Amino acid sequence: MPATSDAESFTIVVGDKHSEVPLTLNEPVPQALGLFDQFGLWGNLGVSLLGFTGAIFVLQPGGTASPELSLVAGLSAIVLGTILGTLAVALSGVAGARTGAPAMVLLRGLFGIELSYLPTILNVVQCLGWGVFELVTIATAAHTVAPALPRWSYIVLAGVVTGLLTLRPLGAVRILRRFATPAVTVVLGYLFVELVRYRLPVFDHGTWSGYWAATDTVVAAAVSFAPLAADYTRHSRSERTAFWGSFVGYSVTQILCYIIGLLALVTVARNPSDIYGAFIAVPLGSICFALLATRELDQSFANVYSTAVSIQNFRPLLDRRILALSIASLATVLALWTNVADYENFLVLLGSVFVPMSAVFIVDFFVLSDGHWNLSLRAPKRVAMLVPWSMGFITYQLINPGYISWWVSLWMNVGRLIDFRPASWMSASLCSFFAAGAVTLLGGVVAGITRRRRDRRRPTCSRSTIG
């Protein structure tokens, strides 16, 4: 059943090049970011050093001992997975531009104020986790280029810069657009040209077995930004700017990033640990890699800032600057002693949580509620919306439970109990998305029919006459 609207939740105002994010959720929201600002932000977020190493999960989706996908299968999995995942990101961003609300506050309309705390906690965990991953990745890359300094010093430096960027988020977006985006475009183009000069394997040499598992990995990498999208698109000047800026900006660069990683694996590097060295080995490779390592700060910035904004869903009057600096400090401390050698299971788990939630979000906001949600602190509880989200999560796990042994055994036992065996053509992401979306739509239709029947049964007051 659609939630009611609450127009007093957020006040949207016109912004300019000097506008900044308000300190609390009770202040007006300036919509100051144009199309090229969004291109710059999402184009940079689509590039990640983790994306380069993540190409191994596309090439060998069944693990290091499994057969490799053919080059044409891997390339198509990258393109399809990126487009599907980024569509969810872009549509989530449109909701942010329309309402002026950050991502987790939008979930008040979907689940109600109290139930919105559940996905908010999950998002805080994922954002903080990604923030730690990014600091470690930046430090590892920097230490590879300049090993004279200890790795921990790079972690501390990256953590300090990350915290400073979060103090003026819109200013950071403008810096990315003006300086980082042109540099990244040149570097990616150069690396692509250098890698295709090597002898490539025959395009159809390999297998298509595991194609959908490879696609799911790419979808998960993109859709992990869906719970963050509205934090930035809420400041877009229009819904169209929010959609096309995020969709085109992110999809183009993630596709190119994964392709470069894939090319490196099939030419000069045979495992993820060799990719950084492979990039440095090309002419001018050290300079290119140093630029990419520096640019990775936008990833840590986005995750730390979104963690702070997510926490504001619990306490709207908390100052985002204090929150961001505290979170940046915590992420830095965790990065100094956390081992993040393997993150594939983390990606798969994120996909299984946020892919179906994105489906429920999109169907209810754009179809059932027509964009009218109650986003206030009085937003009523909508327990029924947990049903399609849960159904989508279960569908995902039955098809692709990941690689944690006890978790895989649990879902294999569930599959045997209900006599379900996933077919090779089944994509966990697609099936999960459609299952969650279909159950959401069906629930809305049933609720509408029930409401109309109840309205017809209500007694009507007869009109009195004056004699």
C-alpha positions as CSV (number, residue, x, y, z in Angstrom):
1,M,0.0,0.0,0.0
2,P,1.5,3.3,-1.0
3,A,2.8,5.6,1.8
4,T,1.4,9.1,2.2
5,S,3.3,12.1,1.2
6,D,4.9,14.6,3.5
7,A,5.9,17.7,1.7
8,E,7.4,19.3,4.8
9,S,10.2,16.8,5.2
10,F,12.8,18.6,3.1
11,T,13.0,22.1,1.7
12,I,14.8,22.2,-1.7
13,V,16.5,25.5,-2.7
14,V,18.4,26.6,-5.8
15,G,22.2,26.3,-5.3
16,D,25.2,27.8,-6.9
17,K,28.9,27.0,-7.2
18,H,29.5,28.2,-3.6
19,S,26.7,26.0,-2.1
20,E,27.6,23.3,0.4
21,V,25.8,20.4,2.0
22,P,23.8,21.5,5.1
23,L,25.2,20.4,8.4
24,T,22.0,18.7,9.6
25,L,18.9,17.2,8.0
26,N,16.7,20.0,9.2
27,E,18.3,22.6,6.9
28,P,17.4,23.5,3.3
29,V,18.9,21.3,0.6
30,P,20.8,23.2,-2.2
31,Q,20.5,21.6,-5.6
32,A,23.8,23.0,-7.1
33,L,25.3,20.1,-9.1
34,G,25.0,20.2,-12.8
35,L,25.4,17.4,-15.3
36,F,29.2,17.6,-15.6
37,D,29.5,17.6,-11.8
38,Q,27.6,14.4,-11.7
39,F,29.6,13.0,-14.6
40,G,32.8,13.8,-12.7
41,L,31.6,12.3,-9.5
42,W,30.2,9.1,-10.9
43,G,32.9,8.7,-13.6
44,N,35.5,8.7,-10.9
45,L,33.6,6.4,-8.6
46,G,33.3,3.9,-11.5
47,V,37.1,3.6,-11.5
48,S,38.7,1.6,-8.7
49,L,41.9,-0.3,-8.2
50,L,39.7,-3.0,-6.7
51,G,37.9,-3.1,-10.0
52,F,41.1,-4.0,-11.8
53,T,41.8,-6.9,-9.4
54,G,38.1,-7.8,-9.4
55,A,38.4,-8.8,-13.1
56,I,39.8,-12.2,-11.9
57,F,36.3,-13.0,-10.6
58,V,35.0,-12.4,-14.1
59,L,37.7,-14.4,-15.8
60,Q,37.4,-17.3,-13.3
61,P,34.0,-17.0,-11.6
62,G,34.4,-20.5,-10.1
63,G,37.7,-19.8,-8.4
64,T,41.4,-19.9,-9.3
65,A,41.3,-23.6,-10.2
66,S,38.2,-23.3,-12.4
67,P,38.1,-22.9,-16.3
68,E,38.5,-19.4,-17.6
69,L,35.7,-17.7,-19.5
70,S,36.3,-16.8,-23.1
71,L,37.2,-13.2,-23.7
72,V,33.9,-12.5,-25.4
73,A,32.0,-14.0,-22.5
74,G,34.0,-12.0,-20.0
75,L,33.5,-8.8,-21.9
76,S,29.8,-9.3,-22.3
77,A,29.5,-10.1,-18.6
78,I,31.2,-6.9,-17.7
79,V,29.0,-4.8,-20.0
80,L,25.7,-6.4,-19.0
81,G,26.5,-6.6,-15.2
82,T,27.5,-2.9,-15.2
83,I,24.4,-1.7,-17.0
84,L,22.1,-3.7,-14.8
85,G,23.7,-2.6,-11.6
86,T,24.1,1.1,-12.6
87,L,20.4,1.3,-13.6
88,A,19.5,0.6,-10.0
89,V,22.0,3.3,-8.9
90,A,20.6,5.8,-11.4
91,L,16.9,5.2,-10.5
92,S,17.8,5.5,-6.8
93,G,19.5,8.8,-7.6
94,V,16.3,10.1,-9.3
95,A,14.4,9.6,-6.0
96,G,17.0,11.6,-4.2
97,A,16.8,14.5,-6.7
98,R,13.0,14.5,-6.5
99,T,12.7,14.6,-2.7
100,G,15.9,16.2,-1.6
101,A,16.4,13.3,0.9
102,P,19.6,11.3,1.4
103,A,19.5,7.6,0.7
104,M,18.8,6.1,4.1
105,V,16.2,8.8,4.9
106,L,14.4,7.7,1.7
107,L,13.9,4.3,3.2
108,R,11.6,5.9,5.8
109,G,9.1,6.0,3.0
110,L,9.6,2.4,2.0
111,F,9.8,0.8,5.5
112,G,8.7,3.4,8.0
113,I,10.9,5.3,10.4
114,E,11.7,2.4,12.7
115,L,12.2,-0.3,10.2
116,S,14.4,2.0,8.1
117,Y,17.0,1.6,10.8
118,L,17.6,-2.0,9.7
119,P,18.9,-1.2,6.2
120,T,20.6,1.9,7.6
121,I,22.7,-0.3,10.0
122,L,23.6,-2.6,7.0
123,N,24.6,0.4,5.0
124,V,26.7,1.9,7.7
125,V,28.5,-1.5,8.0
126,Q,29.0,-1.7,4.2
127,C,30.2,1.9,3.8
128,L,32.6,1.7,6.8
129,G,33.9,-1.7,5.4
130,W,34.4,-0.2,1.9
131,G,36.1,2.8,3.5
132,V,38.6,0.5,5.2
133,F,39.1,-1.5,2.0
134,E,39.9,1.7,0.1
135,L,42.4,3.0,2.6
136,V,44.2,-0.3,2.5
137,T,44.1,-0.4,-1.3
138,I,45.4,3.2,-1.6
139,A,48.3,2.4,0.8
140,T,49.1,-0.9,-1.0
141,A,49.2,0.9,-4.4
142,A,51.2,3.8,-3.1
143,H,53.7,1.5,-1.4
144,T,54.1,-0.4,-4.6
145,V,55.1,2.8,-6.5
146,A,57.1,4.3,-3.7
147,P,58.3,1.6,-1.2
148,A,60.6,4.0,0.7
149,L,57.9,4.9,3.1
150,P,56.2,2.2,5.3
151,R,52.7,1.1,4.2
152,W,51.1,2.4,7.5
153,S,52.2,5.9,6.7
154,Y,50.2,5.9,3.5
155,I,47.1,4.6,5.4
156,V,47.4,7.5,7.8
157,L,47.9,10.1,5.1
158,A,45.0,8.7,3.0
159,G,42.8,8.8,6.2
160,V,43.6,12.4,6.9
161,V,42.9,13.5,3.3
162,T,39.7,11.5,3.3
163,G,38.5,13.3,6.4
164,L,39.3,16.7,5.0
165,L,37.4,16.0,1.7
166,T,34.3,15.1,3.7
167,L,34.2,18.6,5.3
168,R,33.1,20.2,2.0
169,P,31.5,17.4,0.0
170,L,30.2,19.5,-2.9
171,G,33.5,21.2,-3.1
172,A,35.1,17.8,-3.4
173,V,32.8,16.9,-6.2
174,R,33.7,20.0,-8.1
175,I,37.4,19.3,-7.7
176,L,36.9,15.8,-9.1
177,R,35.1,17.2,-12.1
178,R,37.8,19.8,-12.9
179,F,41.0,17.9,-12.2
180,A,40.5,14.2,-11.5
181,T,38.2,13.3,-14.4
182,P,40.4,14.5,-17.2
183,A,43.5,12.9,-15.7
184,V,41.6,9.6,-15.2
185,T,40.3,9.6,-18.7
186,V,43.8,10.0,-20.1
187,V,45.3,7.3,-17.9
188,L,42.6,4.7,-18.7
189,G,42.8,5.4,-22.4
190,Y,46.6,5.1,-22.3
191,L,46.6,1.8,-20.3
192,F,43.9,0.4,-22.7
193,V,46.0,1.2,-25.7
194,E,49.2,-0.3,-24.2
195,L,47.5,-3.5,-23.2
196,V,45.8,-4.2,-26.5
197,R,49.2,-4.0,-28.2
198,Y,49.9,-7.4,-26.5
199,R,48.9,-10.6,-28.2
200,L,45.4,-11.3,-27.1
201,P,43.9,-14.9,-26.9
202,V,41.3,-15.9,-29.4
203,F,38.1,-14.2,-28.4
204,D,36.0,-17.5,-28.3
205,H,38.8,-19.5,-26.6
206,G,37.4,-20.6,-23.2
207,T,34.1,-21.4,-21.7
208,W,30.7,-19.7,-21.0
209,S,30.3,-21.9,-17.9
210,G,29.9,-19.6,-14.9
211,Y,28.9,-16.6,-17.0
212,W,26.0,-15.6,-14.8
213,A,28.2,-15.9,-11.6
214,A,30.7,-13.5,-13.3
215,T,27.8,-11.1,-14.2
216,D,26.5,-11.2,-10.7
217,T,30.0,-10.1,-9.4
218,V,30.0,-7.1,-11.7
219,V,26.4,-6.3,-10.8
220,A,27.3,-6.4,-7.1
221,A,30.2,-4.0,-7.6
222,A,27.9,-1.4,-9.2
223,V,24.8,-1.9,-7.1
224,S,26.8,-1.4,-3.9
225,F,26.5,2.3,-4.7
226,A,22.7,2.2,-4.9
227,P,22.3,2.8,-1.1
228,L,24.6,5.8,-1.5
229,A,23.3,7.4,-4.7
230,A,20.8,9.8,-3.3
231,D,23.4,11.2,-0.9
232,Y,24.8,13.0,-3.9
233,T,22.0,13.2,-6.5
234,R,19.8,15.1,-3.9
235,H,22.0,18.1,-4.8
236,S,21.4,17.7,-8.6
237,R,19.7,20.5,-10.4
238,S,17.2,18.1,-12.0
239,E,16.1,14.5,-12.0
240,R,17.4,14.1,-15.6
241,T,20.8,15.4,-14.5
242,A,20.8,12.9,-11.6
243,F,19.9,9.9,-13.8
244,W,22.1,10.5,-16.8
245,G,25.0,11.8,-14.8
246,S,25.2,8.7,-12.6
247,F,24.2,6.1,-15.2
248,V,26.5,7.2,-18.0
249,G,29.3,8.4,-15.8
250,Y,29.6,5.3,-13.7
251,S,28.8,2.7,-16.3
252,V,31.4,3.9,-18.9
253,T,34.2,4.0,-16.4
254,Q,33.4,0.8,-14.6
255,I,33.2,-1.0,-17.9
256,L,36.6,0.4,-19.0
257,C,38.1,-0.4,-15.6
258,Y,37.0,-4.0,-15.7
259,I,38.1,-4.4,-19.3
260,I,41.6,-3.1,-18.6
261,G,41.8,-5.5,-15.6
262,L,40.7,-8.4,-17.8
263,L,43.2,-7.5,-20.6
264,A,46.0,-7.3,-18.0
265,L,45.1,-10.8,-16.7
266,V,45.0,-12.5,-20.2
267,T,48.2,-10.7,-21.4
268,V,50.9,-9.8,-18.8
269,A,49.5,-10.8,-15.4
270,R,48.0,-14.2,-14.5
271,N,46.6,-13.4,-11.1
272,P,45.3,-10.3,-9.2
273,S,48.6,-9.8,-7.3
274,D,50.4,-9.3,-10.6
275,I,48.1,-6.6,-12.0
276,Y,49.7,-3.6,-10.1
277,G,53.1,-4.7,-11.3
278,A,51.8,-5.2,-14.8
279,F,50.5,-1.6,-15.0
280,I,53.8,-0.2,-13.6
281,A,55.8,-2.3,-16.2
282,V,54.3,-0.4,-19.2
283,P,56.0,2.8,-20.3
284,L,55.1,5.7,-18.0
285,G,53.2,3.0,-15.9
286,S,54.5,4.3,-12.6
287,I,53.1,7.8,-13.2
288,C,49.8,6.4,-14.4
289,F,49.5,4.1,-11.4
290,A,50.4,6.9,-9.0
291,L,47.6,9.0,-10.4
292,L,45.1,6.1,-10.1
293,A,46.2,5.5,-6.5
294,T,45.7,9.2,-5.6
295,R,42.4,9.3,-7.4
296,E,41.2,6.4,-5.2
297,L,40.6,8.9,-2.5
298,D,37.3,9.7,-4.0
299,Q,36.1,6.1,-3.1
300,S,37.2,6.5,0.6
301,F,35.6,10.0,0.6
302,A,32.3,8.7,-0.7
303,N,32.1,5.9,1.7
304,V,33.0,7.9,4.8
305,Y,30.7,10.8,3.9
306,S,27.8,8.4,3.2
307,T,28.4,6.6,6.5
308,A,28.0,10.0,8.2
309,V,24.8,10.9,6.3
310,S,23.4,7.4,7.0
311,I,23.9,7.9,10.8
312,Q,21.9,11.2,10.5
313,N,18.9,9.0,9.8
314,F,19.1,8.1,13.5
315,R,20.0,11.6,14.7
316,P,19.0,14.2,12.2
317,L,20.5,17.1,14.2
318,L,24.0,15.7,14.5
319,D,26.7,17.7,12.7
320,R,27.8,15.8,9.6
321,R,31.3,17.2,9.9
322,I,31.9,15.8,13.4
323,L,30.4,12.5,12.2
324,A,32.6,12.3,9.1
325,L,35.8,13.1,10.9
326,S,35.0,10.5,13.6
327,I,34.3,7.9,10.9
328,A,37.4,8.7,8.9
329,S,39.5,8.3,12.1
330,L,37.8,4.9,12.9
331,A,38.3,3.7,9.3
332,T,42.0,4.7,9.5
333,V,42.5,2.8,12.7
334,L,40.7,-0.3,11.4
335,A,42.8,-0.1,8.1
336,L,46.0,-0.3,10.1
337,W,45.3,-3.8,11.4
338,T,42.6,-5.3,9.2
339,N,43.5,-8.0,6.7
340,V,41.4,-7.4,3.5
341,A,43.1,-9.8,1.1
342,D,39.8,-11.3,-0.1
343,Y,36.7,-9.2,-0.7
344,E,34.8,-11.4,-3.2
345,N,32.5,-12.8,-0.5
346,F,31.8,-9.3,0.8
347,L,30.7,-8.3,-2.8
348,V,28.4,-11.3,-3.2
349,L,26.8,-10.7,0.2
350,L,26.2,-7.0,-0.6
351,G,24.6,-8.0,-3.9
352,S,22.3,-10.4,-2.2
353,V,21.1,-7.7,0.3
354,F,20.9,-4.6,-1.9
355,V,19.8,-6.0,-5.3
356,P,16.4,-7.1,-4.0
357,M,16.0,-4.0,-1.8
358,S,16.6,-1.9,-4.9
359,A,13.8,-3.7,-6.7
360,V,11.4,-3.1,-3.8
361,F,12.5,0.5,-3.7
362,I,12.1,1.2,-7.4
363,V,8.7,-0.6,-7.8
364,D,7.1,1.0,-4.8
365,F,8.5,4.5,-5.3
366,F,7.9,4.9,-9.1
367,V,4.9,2.6,-9.6
368,L,2.8,2.1,-6.5
369,S,3.5,5.3,-4.6
370,D,4.1,7.5,-7.6
371,G,7.0,9.2,-5.8
372,H,4.9,10.2,-2.8
373,W,6.4,8.9,0.4
374,N,6.3,10.0,4.0
375,L,9.9,10.9,4.9
376,S,9.3,12.5,8.2
377,L,10.0,11.2,11.7
378,R,6.3,10.2,11.8
379,A,6.6,7.8,8.8
380,P,4.4,4.8,9.6
381,K,5.7,1.3,9.9
382,R,5.3,-0.8,6.7
383,V,6.2,-4.3,7.8
384,A,4.7,-5.8,4.6
385,M,7.6,-4.3,2.6
386,L,10.0,-6.7,4.4
387,V,8.3,-9.6,2.6
388,P,9.4,-8.9,-1.0
389,W,12.9,-7.9,0.2
390,S,13.2,-11.2,2.1
391,M,11.9,-13.2,-0.9
392,G,14.5,-11.5,-3.1
393,F,17.3,-12.2,-0.6
394,I,16.3,-15.9,-0.3
395,T,16.1,-16.2,-4.1
396,Y,19.6,-14.8,-4.4
397,Q,21.0,-17.2,-1.8
398,L,19.4,-20.3,-3.4
399,I,21.1,-19.5,-6.7
400,N,24.4,-18.1,-5.6
401,P,25.2,-18.4,-1.9
402,G,28.8,-17.2,-2.3
403,Y,31.9,-19.0,-1.1
404,I,31.8,-19.1,2.7
405,S,31.7,-22.8,3.4
406,W,29.2,-22.9,6.2
407,W,26.9,-20.4,4.5
408,V,27.0,-22.4,1.3
409,S,26.2,-25.6,3.1
410,L,23.2,-23.9,4.8
411,W,21.6,-22.8,1.5
412,M,22.4,-26.1,-0.2
413,N,20.5,-27.9,2.6
414,V,17.6,-25.4,2.1
415,G,17.6,-26.1,-1.6
416,R,17.5,-29.9,-1.0
417,L,14.7,-29.4,1.5
418,I,12.5,-27.7,-1.1
419,D,13.9,-29.7,-4.0
420,F,15.4,-26.7,-5.8
421,R,18.5,-26.9,-8.0
422,P,19.5,-23.7,-9.8
423,A,19.9,-24.0,-13.6
424,S,23.0,-22.8,-15.3
425,W,21.2,-20.0,-17.0
426,M,19.9,-18.5,-13.7
427,S,21.4,-15.2,-12.6
428,A,21.1,-14.6,-8.9
429,S,21.0,-10.8,-9.5
430,L,18.3,-10.9,-12.2
431,C,16.2,-13.6,-10.5
432,S,16.4,-11.9,-7.1
433,F,15.5,-8.5,-8.6
434,F,12.5,-9.8,-10.5
435,A,11.3,-11.9,-7.6
436,A,11.4,-8.9,-5.2
437,G,9.9,-6.6,-7.7
438,A,7.1,-9.0,-8.7
439,V,6.1,-9.6,-5.1
440,T,6.2,-5.9,-4.4
441,L,3.9,-5.2,-7.3
442,L,1.6,-8.1,-6.5
443,G,1.3,-6.8,-2.9
444,G,0.4,-3.4,-4.1
445,V,-2.3,-4.7,-6.4
446,V,-3.8,-6.8,-3.7
447,A,-3.7,-3.9,-1.2
448,G,-5.4,-1.7,-3.8
449,I,-8.2,-4.2,-4.4
450,T,-8.7,-4.7,-0.7
451,R,-8.8,-1.0,-0.1
452,R,-11.4,-0.4,-2.8
453,R,-13.6,-3.2,-1.5
454,R,-13.4,-1.8,2.0
455,D,-14.3,1.7,0.7
456,R,-17.4,0.3,-1.1
457,R,-18.6,-1.4,2.1
458,R,-18.5,1.7,4.2
459,P,-21.9,3.2,4.9
460,T,-22.6,6.5,3.2
461,C,-24.3,9.4,5.0
462,S,-27.6,10.4,3.5
463,R,-27.9,14.1,2.6
464,S,-30.3,15.9,4.9
465,T,-33.0,18.1,3.6
466,I,-34.3,21.4,5.0
467,G,-38.1,21.6,4.9
